[in-house]
């Protein structure tokens, strides 16, 4: 799929929904931007890869309930799982994981109600602990069954282990990962940097990052920039292209315009970044501080 061929994917608009009586978690107003962006990218990805791969798989490691309520408003919007299910050229399989039983139950009811014919699988539990169960649900790759997956990782903090990403990266997977570098890492720098704290160890998949941080911080005190660079370096070691730092999107709070997190895209193919840039072109993008 390419805009050069006038096959442009229309930008999805945020639709406000009525309350269906099921669990609907609260989210910040900035989530509307995130959902709008993920909706547009999903359309580009699922359409553009339809004729190239035999199977396309959508994986959501922090799926939630499928709907979300915007804080301090009465607005209810579709969240990432139902947005992904709503693309015109649907993925061949969907895998949704969430640690919250009530959220996953609400999502299952909504999926069965709205998309009963689609191939959807649900995994209850911490994705870091259930990753092997998740990979078992991925279709087997072969010369006659080429499988490409798109994995959306949307945690509220740094509670996504790099080992989880590494295991998934053994397959053909593109990632869109929310890096909670400001709303978690920056606010907890002193605690996370303490020798007995293993949060960053798990997040980066590294145990020797403190030595580099001590050196780097003397010339650049930005903890979040350091973590972004370390994360990108880890992905490059797994043969993902060196494009993520240049293409990260910073999302800020609506009320005080403070940085919250970064949306980081990772692909092993230039086509993935072509799609990513196309999505950024049609969705107003914030400043990219890691250039």
Buried (B, 14 or more C-beta within 10 A) or exposed (E): BEEEEEEEBEEBEBEEBEEBEBBBBEBBBBBBBBBBBBBBBBBBBBBBBBEEBBBBBBBBBBBBBBBBBBEEEEBBBBBBBBBBBBBEBBBBBBBBBBBBEEBBBBBBBBBEEBBEEBBBBBBBBBBBEBBEBBBEBBBEBEEEEBBBBBBBBBBEBBBBBBEBBBBBBEBBBBBBBBBBBBBBBBEBBEEBBEEEEEBBBBBBBBEEBBEEBEEBBEEEEBBBBBBBBBBBBBBBEEEBBEBBBEBBBBBBBBEEEEBBBBBBBBBBEEBBBBBBEBBBEBBEBBEBBBE
